[in-house]
Amino acid sequence: MLDTHALLWLLAGDARVSAARAAIEDARTPVLVSAVSVWEAAIKSALGKLRVPDDLPERLDEFAFERLPVTDVHAWATRALPPVHNDPFDRLLAAQALSERATIVSADTVFDAYSVTRIW
């Protein structure tokens, strides 16, 4: 599962994602993109805090990413997470990764505190 910054860097061809490119491009493993990342990008873009492609949802099809919706199970799983981070987007991504037994592709070490398997 791609963290929001990893998704945006990948779409922009940013070299910072090169550390995880092999894992992302491994055809044996589906790459998940959470609705949480699209939501985070939309909110931060609207606030002028982040530059995001205007056609972000359509760009996801270019890479054949598997979409991961947010479910009540994911939302409820956030209550079991330790209070190490107050970012609701990261907390929900961590809950999804744990619920789905997914590895998260992220440069953000906060996911380590949630015991999420992380690649970078």
N, CA, C and O atoms as a GROMACS GRO file, in nm:
protein
  480
    1MET      N    1   0.085  -0.117   0.000
    1MET     CA    2   0.000   0.000   0.000
    1MET      C    3   0.090   0.123   0.000
    1MET      O    4   0.185   0.133   0.077
    2LEU      N    5   0.056   0.217  -0.089
    2LEU     CA    6   0.138   0.338  -0.099
    2LEU      C    7   0.091   0.444  -0.001
    2LEU      O    8  -0.028   0.475   0.008
    3ASP      N    9   0.185   0.501   0.073
    3ASP     CA   10   0.156   0.619   0.153
    3ASP      C   11   0.133   0.733   0.054
    3ASP      O   12   0.175   0.725  -0.062
    4THR      N   13   0.067   0.838   0.098
    4THR     CA   14   0.030   0.948   0.009
    4THR      C   15   0.151   1.010  -0.060
    4THR      O   16   0.149   1.032  -0.181
    5HIS      N   17   0.256   1.037   0.016
    5HIS     CA   18   0.372   1.100  -0.049
    5HIS      C   19   0.438   1.005  -0.149
    5HIS      O   20   0.484   1.050  -0.254
    6ALA      N   21   0.442   0.877  -0.119
    6ALA     CA   22   0.500   0.781  -0.213
    6ALA      C   23   0.418   0.778  -0.342
    6ALA      O   24   0.474   0.771  -0.451
    7LEU      N   25   0.287   0.782  -0.330
    7LEU     CA   26   0.199   0.784  -0.447
    7LEU      C   27   0.227   0.908  -0.532
    7LEU      O   28   0.247   0.897  -0.653
    8LEU      N   29   0.227   1.024  -0.469
    8LEU     CA   30   0.246   1.149  -0.543
    8LEU      C   31   0.385   1.156  -0.605
    8LEU      O   32   0.400   1.203  -0.718
    9TRP      N   33   0.487   1.112  -0.533
    9TRP     CA   34   0.622   1.112  -0.588
    9TRP      C   35   0.631   1.017  -0.708
    9TRP      O   36   0.696   1.049  -0.808
   10LEU      N   37   0.567   0.901  -0.698
   10LEU     CA   38   0.569   0.806  -0.808
   10LEU      C   39   0.502   0.866  -0.932
   10LEU      O   40   0.556   0.857  -1.042
   11LEU      N   41   0.386   0.928  -0.914
   11LEU     CA   42   0.315   0.989  -1.026
   11LEU      C   43   0.395   1.103  -1.090
   11LEU      O   44   0.386   1.126  -1.210
   12ALA      N   45   0.472   1.173  -1.007
   12ALA     CA   46   0.551   1.287  -1.057
   12ALA      C   47   0.687   1.244  -1.113
   12ALA      O   48   0.760   1.328  -1.166
   13GLY      N   49   0.721   1.116  -1.102
   13GLY     CA   50   0.851   1.068  -1.147
   13GLY      C   51   0.964   1.118  -1.059
   13GLY      O   52   1.078   1.129  -1.104
   14ASP      N   53   0.932   1.146  -0.935
   14ASP     CA   54   1.030   1.200  -0.839
   14ASP      C   55   1.128   1.089  -0.798
   14ASP      O   56   1.088   0.977  -0.769
   15ALA      N   57   1.256   1.122  -0.797
   15ALA     CA   58   1.361   1.026  -0.764
   15ALA      C   59   1.353   0.976  -0.620
   15ALA      O   60   1.408   0.871  -0.589
   16ARG      N   61   1.286   1.050  -0.532
   16ARG     CA   62   1.280   1.007  -0.392
   16ARG      C   63   1.210   0.873  -0.375
   16ARG      O   64   1.231   0.805  -0.274
   17VAL      N   65   1.129   0.832  -0.470
   17VAL     CA   66   1.060   0.705  -0.459
   17VAL      C   67   1.144   0.589  -0.513
   17VAL      O   68   1.104   0.473  -0.504
   18SER      N   69   1.260   0.619  -0.568
   18SER     CA   70   1.343   0.514  -0.629
   18SER      C   71   1.384   0.406  -0.530
   18SER      O   72   1.407   0.292  -0.569
   19ALA      N   73   1.394   0.440  -0.402
   19ALA     CA   74   1.431   0.341  -0.301
   19ALA      C   75   1.330   0.228  -0.292
   19ALA      O   76   1.364   0.116  -0.255
   20ALA      N   77   1.205   0.256  -0.326
   20ALA     CA   78   1.100   0.156  -0.315
   20ALA      C   79   1.047   0.110  -0.451
   20ALA      O   80   0.954   0.031  -0.458
   21ARG      N   81   1.106   0.160  -0.557
   21ARG     CA   82   1.054   0.132  -0.691
   21ARG      C   83   1.048  -0.018  -0.722
   21ARG      O   84   0.951  -0.063  -0.783
   22ALA      N   85   1.146  -0.095  -0.682
   22ALA     CA   86   1.146  -0.239  -0.710
   22ALA      C   87   1.024  -0.307  -0.649
   22ALA      O   88   0.962  -0.392  -0.712
   23ALA      N   89   0.991  -0.271  -0.526
   23ALA     CA   90   0.874  -0.330  -0.460
   23ALA      C   91   0.745  -0.288  -0.530
   23ALA      O   92   0.653  -0.368  -0.545
   24ILE      N   93   0.739  -0.163  -0.571
   24ILE     CA   94   0.619  -0.112  -0.638
   24ILE      C   95   0.598  -0.178  -0.773
   24ILE      O   96   0.485  -0.208  -0.812
   25GLU      N   97   0.706  -0.202  -0.844
   25GLU     CA   98   0.696  -0.257  -0.979
   25GLU      C   99   0.697  -0.409  -0.984
   25GLU      O  100   0.694  -0.466  -1.093
   26ASP      N  101   0.702  -0.476  -0.870
   26ASP     CA  102   0.700  -0.621  -0.865
   26ASP      C  103   0.560  -0.671  -0.907
   26ASP      O  104   0.463  -0.652  -0.834
   27ALA      N  105   0.551  -0.733  -1.023
   27ALA     CA  106   0.423  -0.775  -1.080
   27ALA      C  107   0.353  -0.882  -0.996
   27ALA      O  108   0.233  -0.906  -1.012
   28ARG      N  109   0.426  -0.947  -0.907
   28ARG     CA  110   0.367  -1.053  -0.824
   28ARG      C  111   0.284  -0.997  -0.709
   28ARG      O  112   0.208  -1.070  -0.646
   29THR      N  113   0.299  -0.868  -0.682
   29THR     CA  114   0.233  -0.808  -0.566
   29THR      C  115   0.143  -0.694  -0.610
   29THR      O  116   0.189  -0.600  -0.675
   30PRO      N  117   0.015  -0.699  -0.574
   30PRO     CA  118  -0.072  -0.585  -0.608
   30PRO      C  119  -0.032  -0.462  -0.527
   30PRO      O  120   0.006  -0.473  -0.411
   31VAL      N  121  -0.042  -0.347  -0.589
   31VAL     CA  122  -0.011  -0.221  -0.521
   31VAL      C  123  -0.144  -0.154  -0.486
   31VAL      O  124  -0.223  -0.121  -0.574
   32LEU      N  125  -0.165  -0.136  -0.358
   32LEU     CA  126  -0.288  -0.076  -0.310
   32LEU      C  127  -0.273   0.076  -0.298
   32LEU      O  128  -0.169   0.125  -0.255
   33VAL      N  129  -0.377   0.147  -0.335
   33VAL     CA  130  -0.387   0.290  -0.310
   33VAL      C  131  -0.516   0.311  -0.233
   33VAL      O  132  -0.625   0.279  -0.281
   34SER      N  133  -0.502   0.364  -0.114
   34SER     CA  134  -0.617   0.384  -0.028
   34SER      C  135  -0.693   0.511  -0.064
   34SER      O  136  -0.635   0.610  -0.107
   35ALA      N  137  -0.823   0.505  -0.046
   35ALA     CA  138  -0.906   0.626  -0.059
   35ALA      C  139  -0.858   0.732   0.038
   35ALA      O  140  -0.880   0.851   0.014
   36VAL      N  141  -0.794   0.692   0.147
   36VAL     CA  142  -0.738   0.787   0.244
   36VAL      C  143  -0.635   0.877   0.177
   36VAL      O  144  -0.632   0.997   0.203
   37SER      N  145  -0.551   0.821   0.092
   37SER     CA  146  -0.448   0.901   0.025
   37SER      C  147  -0.509   1.001  -0.072
   37SER      O  148  -0.463   1.114  -0.081
   38VAL      N  149  -0.613   0.960  -0.142
   38VAL     CA  150  -0.681   1.052  -0.233
   38VAL      C  151  -0.748   1.163  -0.153
   38VAL      O  152  -0.744   1.279  -0.193
   39TRP      N  153  -0.809   1.127  -0.042
   39TRP     CA  154  -0.875   1.224   0.047
   39TRP      C  155  -0.772   1.323   0.103
   39TRP      O  156  -0.795   1.444   0.102
   40GLU      N  157  -0.659   1.271   0.152
   40GLU     CA  158  -0.553   1.358   0.205
   40GLU      C  159  -0.501   1.453   0.098
   40GLU      O  160  -0.483   1.572   0.124
   41ALA      N  161  -0.478   1.401  -0.023
   41ALA     CA  162  -0.428   1.485  -0.132
   41ALA      C  163  -0.530   1.592  -0.168
   41ALA      O  164  -0.493   1.706  -0.194
   42ALA      N  165  -0.657   1.557  -0.169
   42ALA     CA  166  -0.762   1.654  -0.203
   42ALA      C  167  -0.769   1.766  -0.099
   42ALA      O  168  -0.777   1.883  -0.135
   43ILE      N  169  -0.767   1.730   0.028
   43ILE     CA  170  -0.777   1.830   0.134
   43ILE      C  171  -0.654   1.920   0.135
   43ILE      O  172  -0.667   2.042   0.138
   44LYS      N  173  -0.536   1.861   0.132
   44LYS     CA  174  -0.414   1.943   0.138
   44LYS      C  175  -0.395   2.026   0.011
   44LYS      O  176  -0.338   2.135   0.016
   45SER      N  177  -0.442   1.976  -0.102
   45SER     CA  178  -0.436   2.053  -0.226
   45SER      C  179  -0.531   2.173  -0.218
   45SER      O  180  -0.495   2.284  -0.256
   46ALA      N  181  -0.652   2.151  -0.168
   46ALA     CA  182  -0.750   2.259  -0.156
   46ALA      C  183  -0.702   2.367  -0.060
   46ALA      O  184  -0.737   2.484  -0.075
   47LEU      N  185  -0.621   2.328   0.040
   47LEU     CA  186  -0.568   2.425   0.136
   47LEU      C  187  -0.440   2.492   0.086
   47LEU      O  188  -0.386   2.580   0.152
   48GLY      N  189  -0.392   2.450  -0.030
   48GLY     CA  190  -0.269   2.507  -0.086
   48GLY      C  191  -0.143   2.454  -0.022
   48GLY      O  192  -0.036   2.514  -0.037
   49LYS      N  193  -0.152   2.342   0.048
   49LYS     CA  194  -0.036   2.284   0.116
   49LYS      C  195   0.036   2.178   0.033
   49LYS      O  196   0.144   2.132   0.071
   50LEU      N  197  -0.024   2.140  -0.080
   50LEU     CA  198   0.030   2.029  -0.157
   50LEU      C  199  -0.008   2.047  -0.303
   50LEU      O  200  -0.121   2.085  -0.334
   51ARG      N  201   0.085   2.020  -0.390
   51ARG     CA  202   0.057   2.022  -0.534
   51ARG      C  203   0.021   1.881  -0.577
   51ARG      O  204   0.096   1.786  -0.556
   52VAL      N  205  -0.095   1.869  -0.638
   52VAL     CA  206  -0.149   1.740  -0.675
   52VAL      C  207  -0.201   1.749  -0.819
   52VAL      O  208  -0.258   1.851  -0.856
   53PRO      N  209  -0.182   1.645  -0.899
   53PRO     CA  210  -0.240   1.648  -1.034
   53PRO      C  211  -0.392   1.666  -1.026
   53PRO      O  212  -0.458   1.602  -0.943
   54ASP      N  213  -0.447   1.751  -1.111
   54ASP     CA  214  -0.591   1.773  -1.112
   54ASP      C  215  -0.669   1.648  -1.148
   54ASP      O  216  -0.786   1.633  -1.111
   55ASP      N  217  -0.604   1.557  -1.219
   55ASP     CA  218  -0.668   1.434  -1.262
   55ASP      C  219  -0.620   1.313  -1.180
   55ASP      O  220  -0.606   1.203  -1.233
   56LEU      N  221  -0.593   1.335  -1.052
   56LEU     CA  222  -0.535   1.229  -0.968
   56LEU      C  223  -0.610   1.096  -0.978
   56LEU      O  224  -0.546   0.994  -1.001
   57PRO      N  225  -0.743   1.092  -0.961
   57PRO     CA  226  -0.810   0.960  -0.969
   57PRO      C  227  -0.787   0.889  -1.102
   57PRO      O  228  -0.769   0.767  -1.105
   58GLU      N  229  -0.787   0.965  -1.212
   58GLU     CA  230  -0.764   0.903  -1.342
   58GLU      C  231  -0.620   0.855  -1.356
   58GLU      O  232  -0.594   0.753  -1.421
   59ARG      N  233  -0.525   0.927  -1.297
   59ARG     CA  234  -0.384   0.888  -1.305
   59ARG      C  235  -0.358   0.754  -1.238
   59ARG      O  236  -0.265   0.683  -1.276
   60LEU      N  237  -0.440   0.718  -1.141
   60LEU     CA  238  -0.422   0.590  -1.073
   60LEU      C  239  -0.441   0.473  -1.169
   60LEU      O  240  -0.381   0.368  -1.152
   61ASP      N  241  -0.526   0.494  -1.271
   61ASP     CA  242  -0.550   0.388  -1.369
   61ASP      C  243  -0.427   0.361  -1.455
   61ASP      O  244  -0.409   0.249  -1.503
   62GLU      N  245  -0.343   0.462  -1.475
   62GLU     CA  246  -0.222   0.444  -1.556
   62GLU      C  247  -0.133   0.333  -1.501
   62GLU      O  248  -0.064   0.264  -1.576
   63PHE      N  249  -0.134   0.318  -1.370
   63PHE     CA  250  -0.046   0.222  -1.304
   63PHE      C  251  -0.120   0.095  -1.263
   63PHE      O  252  -0.059   0.004  -1.206
   64ALA      N  253  -0.248   0.087  -1.292
   64ALA     CA  254  -0.329  -0.030  -1.255
   64ALA      C  255  -0.324  -0.059  -1.105
   64ALA      O  256  -0.319  -0.175  -1.063
   65PHE      N  257  -0.324   0.047  -1.025
   65PHE     CA  258  -0.326   0.029  -0.880
   65PHE      C  259  -0.460  -0.029  -0.837
   65PHE      O  260  -0.563   0.000  -0.897
   66GLU      N  261  -0.456  -0.109  -0.734
   66GLU     CA  262  -0.577  -0.164  -0.676
   66GLU      C  263  -0.628  -0.064  -0.573
   66GLU      O  264  -0.554  -0.024  -0.483
   67ARG      N  265  -0.753  -0.023  -0.585
   67ARG     CA  266  -0.810   0.076  -0.494
   67ARG      C  267  -0.854   0.007  -0.365
   67ARG      O  268  -0.911  -0.102  -0.367
   68LEU      N  269  -0.826   0.073  -0.254
   68LEU     CA  270  -0.866   0.022  -0.123
   68LEU      C  271  -0.962   0.122  -0.060
   68LEU      O  272  -0.920   0.231  -0.020
   69PRO      N  273  -1.089   0.087  -0.050
   69PRO     CA  274  -1.184   0.178   0.014
   69PRO      C  275  -1.165   0.178   0.165
   69PRO      O  276  -1.099   0.090   0.220
   70VAL      N  277  -1.222   0.277   0.229
   70VAL     CA  278  -1.221   0.281   0.375
   70VAL      C  279  -1.349   0.213   0.424
   70VAL      O  280  -1.459   0.247   0.380
   71THR      N  281  -1.332   0.118   0.513
   71THR     CA  282  -1.448   0.046   0.567
   71THR      C  283  -1.465   0.078   0.716
   71THR      O  284  -1.378   0.140   0.778
   72ASP      N  285  -1.576   0.037   0.769
   72ASP     CA  286  -1.599   0.056   0.912
   72ASP      C  287  -1.496  -0.021   0.995
   72ASP      O  288  -1.457   0.023   1.103
   73VAL      N  289  -1.451  -0.134   0.945
   73VAL     CA  290  -1.348  -0.213   1.015
   73VAL      C  291  -1.218  -0.133   1.022
   73VAL      O  292  -1.153  -0.130   1.126
   74HIS      N  293  -1.181  -0.069   0.912
   74HIS     CA  294  -1.060   0.014   0.912
   74HIS      C  295  -1.073   0.130   1.010
   74HIS      O  296  -0.982   0.156   1.090
   75ALA      N  297  -1.186   0.198   1.005
   75ALA     CA  298  -1.207   0.313   1.094
   75ALA      C  299  -1.202   0.269   1.240
   75ALA      O  300  -1.142   0.337   1.323
   76TRP      N  301  -1.265   0.158   1.271
   76TRP     CA  302  -1.270   0.109   1.409
   76TRP      C  303  -1.132   0.065   1.457
   76TRP      O  304  -1.100   0.077   1.576
   77ALA      N  305  -1.050   0.015   1.367
   77ALA     CA  306  -0.916  -0.032   1.403
   77ALA      C  307  -0.825   0.082   1.450
   77ALA      O  308  -0.725   0.056   1.517
   78THR      N  309  -0.858   0.205   1.418
   78THR     CA  310  -0.775   0.317   1.463
   78THR      C  311  -0.778   0.331   1.615
   78THR      O  312  -0.683   0.384   1.673
   79ARG      N  313  -0.882   0.286   1.678
   79ARG     CA  314  -0.892   0.301   1.825
   79ARG      C  315  -0.791   0.214   1.899
   79ARG      O  316  -0.760   0.241   2.015
   80ALA      N  317  -0.740   0.110   1.835
   80ALA     CA  318  -0.642   0.022   1.899
   80ALA      C  319  -0.498   0.069   1.878
   80ALA      O  320  -0.405   0.011   1.934
   81LEU      N  321  -0.480   0.172   1.798
   81LEU     CA  322  -0.344   0.219   1.770
   81LEU      C  323  -0.291   0.300   1.887
   81LEU      O  324  -0.366   0.373   1.952
   82PRO      N  325  -0.163   0.289   1.915
   82PRO     CA  326  -0.104   0.369   2.023
   82PRO      C  327  -0.109   0.518   1.986
   82PRO      O  328  -0.106   0.553   1.868
   83PRO      N  329  -0.116   0.605   2.085
   83PRO     CA  330  -0.127   0.750   2.060
   83PRO      C  331   0.008   0.815   2.029
   83PRO      O  332   0.050   0.908   2.099
   84VAL      N  333   0.075   0.767   1.926
   84VAL     CA  334   0.208   0.819   1.894
   84VAL      C  335   0.206   0.927   1.787
   84VAL      O  336   0.307   0.993   1.762
   85HIS      N  337   0.090   0.946   1.725
   85HIS     CA  338   0.083   1.036   1.612
   85HIS      C  339  -0.060   1.086   1.600
   85HIS      O  340  -0.155   1.008   1.611
   86ASN      N  341  -0.078   1.215   1.577
   86ASN     CA  342  -0.213   1.270   1.570
   86ASN      C  343  -0.264   1.292   1.429
   86ASN      O  344  -0.377   1.339   1.412
   87ASP      N  345  -0.186   1.260   1.328
   87ASP     CA  346  -0.230   1.280   1.190
   87ASP      C  347  -0.336   1.175   1.157
   87ASP      O  348  -0.306   1.055   1.152
   88PRO      N  349  -0.461   1.219   1.134
   88PRO     CA  350  -0.567   1.121   1.109
   88PRO      C  351  -0.546   1.040   0.981
   88PRO      O  352  -0.589   0.925   0.973
   89PHE      N  353  -0.482   1.098   0.881
   89PHE     CA  354  -0.457   1.026   0.757
   89PHE      C  355  -0.360   0.910   0.782
   89PHE      O  356  -0.386   0.797   0.741
   90ASP      N  357  -0.248   0.939   0.849
   90ASP     CA  358  -0.151   0.834   0.877
   90ASP      C  359  -0.208   0.728   0.970
   90ASP      O  360  -0.181   0.609   0.952
   91ARG      N  361  -0.287   0.768   1.066
   91ARG     CA  362  -0.348   0.671   1.157
   91ARG      C  363  -0.441   0.576   1.081
   91ARG      O  364  -0.440   0.455   1.106
   92LEU      N  365  -0.520   0.631   0.990
   92LEU     CA  366  -0.612   0.546   0.915
   92LEU      C  367  -0.536   0.458   0.815
   92LEU      O  368  -0.573   0.343   0.794
   93LEU      N  369  -0.431   0.511   0.754
   93LEU     CA  370  -0.348   0.427   0.667
   93LEU      C  371  -0.284   0.313   0.746
   93LEU      O  372  -0.278   0.199   0.698
   94ALA      N  373  -0.237   0.342   0.866
   94ALA     CA  374  -0.178   0.237   0.950
   94ALA      C  375  -0.283   0.132   0.986
   94ALA      O  376  -0.255   0.013   0.981
   95ALA      N  377  -0.402   0.177   1.022
   95ALA     CA  378  -0.509   0.082   1.055
   95ALA      C  379  -0.545  -0.005   0.935
   95ALA      O  380  -0.568  -0.125   0.950
   96GLN      N  381  -0.548   0.056   0.817
   96GLN     CA  382  -0.577  -0.023   0.697
   96GLN      C  383  -0.466  -0.124   0.670
   96GLN      O  384  -0.493  -0.241   0.640
   97ALA      N  385  -0.342  -0.080   0.681
   97ALA     CA  386  -0.230  -0.172   0.657
   97ALA      C  387  -0.235  -0.290   0.753
   97ALA      O  388  -0.213  -0.404   0.712
   98LEU      N  389  -0.263  -0.263   0.878
   98LEU     CA  390  -0.271  -0.372   0.976
   98LEU      C  391  -0.391  -0.463   0.949
   98LEU      O  392  -0.379  -0.585   0.954
   99SER      N  393  -0.506  -0.403   0.920
   99SER     CA  394  -0.628  -0.482   0.894
   99SER      C  395  -0.615  -0.569   0.769
   99SER      O  396  -0.663  -0.682   0.766
  100GLU      N  397  -0.550  -0.515   0.668
  100GLU     CA  398  -0.537  -0.585   0.540
  100GLU      C  399  -0.410  -0.668   0.531
  100GLU      O  400  -0.386  -0.736   0.431
  101ARG      N  401  -0.328  -0.664   0.636
  101ARG     CA  402  -0.198  -0.730   0.636
  101ARG      C  403  -0.114  -0.685   0.516
  101ARG      O  404  -0.052  -0.765   0.447
  102ALA      N  405  -0.116  -0.554   0.496
  102ALA     CA  406  -0.044  -0.495   0.383
  102ALA      C  407   0.083  -0.428   0.431
  102ALA      O  408   0.091  -0.379   0.543
  103THR      N  409   0.181  -0.428   0.347
  103THR     CA  410   0.305  -0.356   0.370
  103THR      C  411   0.285  -0.215   0.317
  103THR      O  412   0.228  -0.197   0.209
  104ILE      N  413   0.332  -0.115   0.391
  104ILE     CA  414   0.318   0.022   0.345
  104ILE      C  415   0.450   0.071   0.287
  104ILE      O  416   0.557   0.048   0.344
  105VAL      N  417   0.441   0.138   0.174
  105VAL     CA  418   0.558   0.198   0.110
  105VAL      C  419   0.559   0.343   0.154
  105VAL      O  420   0.475   0.423   0.112
  106SER      N  421   0.656   0.377   0.239
  106SER     CA  422   0.660   0.512   0.297
  106SER      C  423   0.798   0.544   0.349
  106SER      O  424   0.870   0.458   0.399
  107ALA      N  425   0.834   0.671   0.336
  107ALA     CA  426   0.957   0.720   0.397
  107ALA      C  427   0.932   0.762   0.541
  107ALA      O  428   1.026   0.791   0.614
  108ASP      N  429   0.808   0.764   0.582
  108ASP     CA  430   0.768   0.812   0.714
  108ASP      C  431   0.785   0.702   0.819
  108ASP      O  432   0.713   0.602   0.817
  109THR      N  433   0.879   0.722   0.910
  109THR     CA  434   0.909   0.621   1.012
  109THR      C  435   0.800   0.612   1.120
  109THR      O  436   0.806   0.522   1.204
  110VAL      N  437   0.703   0.700   1.120
  110VAL     CA  438   0.597   0.692   1.221
  110VAL      C  439   0.522   0.559   1.211
  110VAL      O  440   0.470   0.509   1.310
  111PHE      N  441   0.518   0.501   1.092
  111PHE     CA  442   0.448   0.374   1.076
  111PHE      C  443   0.516   0.262   1.154
  111PHE      O  444   0.450   0.164   1.190
  112ASP      N  445   0.645   0.275   1.180
  112ASP     CA  446   0.716   0.174   1.259
  112ASP      C  447   0.660   0.167   1.401
  112ASP      O  448   0.658   0.060   1.462
  113ALA      N  449   0.616   0.281   1.454
  113ALA     CA  450   0.561   0.283   1.589
  113ALA      C  451   0.427   0.210   1.597
  113ALA      O  452   0.384   0.171   1.706
  114TYR      N  453   0.363   0.193   1.485
  114TYR     CA  454   0.236   0.120   1.479
  114TYR      C  455   0.256  -0.029   1.447
  114TYR      O  456   0.159  -0.103   1.432
  115SER      N  457   0.380  -0.072   1.437
  115SER     CA  458   0.413  -0.211   1.402
  115SER      C  459   0.364  -0.248   1.263
  115SER      O  460   0.333  -0.365   1.237
  116VAL      N  461   0.356  -0.151   1.174
  116VAL     CA  462   0.320  -0.176   1.035
  116VAL      C  463   0.448  -0.214   0.961
  116VAL      O  464   0.553  -0.152   0.982
  117THR      N  465   0.441  -0.314   0.876
  117THR     CA  466   0.555  -0.348   0.793
  117THR      C  467   0.570  -0.238   0.689
  117THR      O  468   0.476  -0.205   0.618
  118ARG      N  469   0.692  -0.182   0.681
  118ARG     CA  470   0.717  -0.067   0.596
  118ARG      C  471   0.836  -0.093   0.505
  118ARG      O  472   0.937  -0.149   0.549
  119ILE      N  473   0.825  -0.051   0.380
  119ILE     CA  474   0.935  -0.059   0.283
  119ILE      C  475   0.973   0.083   0.246
  119ILE      O  476   0.887   0.167   0.220
  120TRP      N  477   1.101   0.108   0.245
  120TRP     CA  478   1.151   0.233   0.186
  120TRP      C  479   1.292   0.216   0.142
  120TRP      O  480   1.352   0.310   0.089
   0.00000   0.00000   0.00000
